[in-house]
Amino acid sequence: MEMGKKGEALVVCSDRSTGVGISVWDLETGEQLLHIPTCAAAPHGLLCLRNQFLVASQSNRHGSFGGGSIFIWPLNKPQSPIRSYTMEAIGPLSSTKDGIYIAGGASSGNAYLWEAADGRLLRTWRAHHKSLKCMVFSDDGSFLICGTTDGVICVWSMISLLDVEDSGSSPPLLHYSSEHRSSITELVTMSAGARSILVSSSLDGTCKVWDLVSGRLLQMQVYPTSITAITLHPVEKLLFSGSVDGKIFVNVLDLGPVEDPLISTEDQAFLLKGHNETITALTFSGFGMISASEDFTFCLWDTFNRVIVRRFNHKKGAVTNMLVIKQSTLFSMSNHQRVHNQFRVSSLQKYPQPSNSGKGTVTLLPLSASLNKQTSTNFQGNNLLDHLIFDSEREQTPAMMQMKLEKSIDDRMWVTSMTKHVMEMNKHLQSRLLDMMQCRLQCCHETDSSPMKRRQKLQTESPGLLEEQSQSFSGRASSLHGHAVVSNNGSISLAPNNQGIQAVLSSDREMEVSAATKGGGLRGKLNKVVLAYSGGLDTSVIVPWLRENYGCEVVCFTADVGQGIKELDGLEEKAKASGACQLVVKDLKEEFVRDYVFPCLRAGAIYERKYLLGTSMARPVIAKAMVDVAKEVGADAVSHGCTGKGNDQVRFELTFFALNPELNVVAPWREWDITGREDAIEYAKKHNVPVPVTKKSIYSRDRNLWHLSHEGDILEDPANEPKKDMYMMSVDPEDAPDQPEYVEIGIVSGIPVSVNGKNLSPASLLAELNEIGGKHGIGRIDMVENRLVGMKSRGVYETPGGTILFNAVRELESLTLDRETIQVKDSLALKYAELVYAGRWFDPLRESMDAFMEKVTETTTGSVTLKLYKGSVSVTSRTSPHSLYREDISSFESGDIYNQADAAGFIRLYGLPMRVRAMHEKGI
């Protein structure tokens, strides 16, 4: 095989800032050919589709509405991208070599699969409980492989991904591996004869070679440092592994079964040294290997002579994505030649849509360069094409290779079509079965109108029928992997989102709605109300109150923001007993921490010198999800259980106004005659609603992954000391361990990314720090705050993980920010905290301030080591590659840069106004 050199270009981009954009370089001359602005693709989030399109995943900045987007640029018209807005921010991307399918992964652990031609979202599923770090298709497109931040590798066959009835269900894994002990950094596939090979690298300092089909380990290479990027030589069996210290290790691939479980670096072929910082990406071109580093350079290597041929300076930022493309399409643009893309792509869909079974053609590349018209092939009549391929296979011509590609695409599209046809048949059969069961129940109802006798008769004639029906609904919801919403009439529909949803059915008592309720309630008529539901006393009594006063259906919505499993247990039974028609539960932990907590942390937002805004940050993410659910279920109103004296009513309703001003808002505590918790308990008992508290219940608590708040009872008197048994997230500092614990926090651009060297997702990172800080009594705050409505209130807060993170970020900023920037940032942080506390999360002012915070913390990258001891947090170490601290300047020893004699002139000028005033007062 001879690598071609002519007409190659290198595409590079960064993940740090959209201002960096995408740059295209001529590898032969070193000149920049093209620049595409406003792009910041996540690592492994840039690909070239069929040599005709650039595809990049982009995350919206923290706090902005929506999760992320995917841009597709035609190479012959790069300034007009196709924009696709996704349910959540997509990180890694991959595509099959034929360009039919595109896959993407998110930090939540969800995976997405699109069809490139029409943009249809074929599937979204929960791939793993940790963030997806990288994704790749096998060379032949038969497998999809994902690597996660906890070192797990998951492998699916494309047959399983295309052969499940509903896009919300979880496809079965072919196999998975948890051999790596730390985050997967890159996955590379290759074909070796009849075998499909996978090579994985990890921050644990190992690279492993696998047989994709069997999952068998073929080779393992151990290095003295973490591996951050890998690539394979296109001809020789050589593995190139880039490390965190800028070195590139080169090893020979041995594709036989591994005999020695540890193969040391002594077996390496050679070592390449040319970078000073972490290797971020590696790839090959016809000119040689290309490496990129955090030192803002990328190099073209002659690997045979082990020298750098050309070094490129990328002054705008570190390169995290690289790929090699042909220059022909770019030059056709520069020569003003109009080029038609023979391969069609569309905007990628945000939600799964019903398939269009009427489509029977697919646009293909022409057989050779001499063909000027587009070729279409349907799914029938492939025998002639088989003979043509067979006859021309000996010649190894480009036309033969193109025909083989078209035949492969044709076959796969035919299989996909047949699979969808079978799934449709299965769907109709299941629907018919449910209809038959419903008819049987109706027949039984006509025989005996008494609900009690009807149930007794059903149990006598067909014991287990109701149980079978319940299991049928339960099974469907389970197979949809949390995307089913079940209403009280037994219908099932898809909810277009990617978070977990649970559903319940109303009891027979609640399905019998009175005529008065159908016509309207005591206070008016609403169709359907989405209620922020916790299962506690207040929201439990709101359900029957809404039905009684507004004659409406009530959809209970619960957000999992890390309040704990115990608070989510039994919600189905409680919602059913209260009279709700639906219960929707969404897992918002990752979104909460990533898009709400971390922006506040980066901004240094603390309200009134103490409060770390735990409840204030959680309310907007919950309210935003309520607006989404209201749209999904067709509700015309939303409701909450906030009192008329608190801040939360403002936070909820300002979010409702900002995201959907047409929704009606019902706030029962501002309308009903219930004046306190005792009245609420009496109302619940009167309406046979079970409640989890009694009149002697003391504290009002709010818990999420960031904090736990305590209010009420003895805390209402500021003179009272909190009781020792009140705390739940932290131990008393007096009872904390007698030995201190050291914890290292890794930070990138003001955002925490790791704990003790282990990369974690936002929610996992915070959960681990809560556990560490809680056992040392960290993060207890007792304060009297000024509520938004004007009154003062006392609250006790536990924020162990948050307290650790605030200390870490603040200490790192002392190294990376200058005096003026720190002063301006601190002054804006006060206003930022006020806006968040007041519920103005979606206010343009806060979003503008967030853009400032993101910009000034771009260099706040490094690590901080903290010492935790009996309730105290103290810093022991700070390091950053962007540190403004210089020992040669700050040292008391004399140096060349700072001349102490210069201080005299500075002091005279700096103190001149004071000196002039004193001279005036003394008449000098």
Order of alpha helices (4+ residues) and beta strands (2+ residues): beta-beta-beta-beta-beta-beta-beta-beta-beta-beta-beta-beta-beta-beta-alpha-beta-beta-beta-beta-beta-beta-beta-beta-beta-beta-beta-beta-beta-beta-alpha-beta-beta-alpha-alpha-alpha-alpha-beta-beta-alpha-alpha-beta-alpha-beta-alpha-alpha-beta-alpha-alpha-alpha-beta-alpha-beta-alpha-beta-beta-beta-beta-beta-alpha-beta-beta-alpha-alpha-alpha-beta-beta-alpha-alpha-alpha
